Amino acid sequence: MRPGAIQVQRRGVSRLPHLSEALALVLGALGTLNRSSGVRTINTKMNGQPVALAMIEGALFGEDTEGNTTLDEINAGE
């Protein structure tokens, strides 16, 4: 599979995305957002290595029943 490619699943088959597919999905989604959407981006360094950070207003990381990381929307009233 070429870098950045997203493989479409067959009907009736369920699996988590491969690392390259997940990265392509995340980068594609963040690339469609802009500052007015509540997403802020920062380029910085950590341990001497470049790091790209995306901060999403109104969201928190969570975990599902299988231990997978989720990104949960937080309502303003909570």
Residue pairs with C-beta under 8 A, 6 or more apart in sequence:
1 7
1 18
1 20
1 21
3 20
4 20
4 23
4 24
4 27
5 20
5 21
5 24
6 17
6 21
6 24
6 25
6 28
7 17
7 18
7 21
9 15
16 22
16 68
17 25
30 39
30 41
30 54
33 39
38 56
38 57
38 58
39 54
39 55
39 56
39 57
40 54
40 55
40 57
41 52
41 53
41 54
41 55
42 52
42 53
42 55
43 50
43 51
43 52
43 53
44 50
44 51
44 53
45 51
56 71
58 73
58 74
58 75
58 76
59 71
59 72
59 73
59 74
60 71
60 72
60 74
61 69
61 70
61 71
61 72
62 69
62 70
62 71
62 72
63 69
63 70
64 70
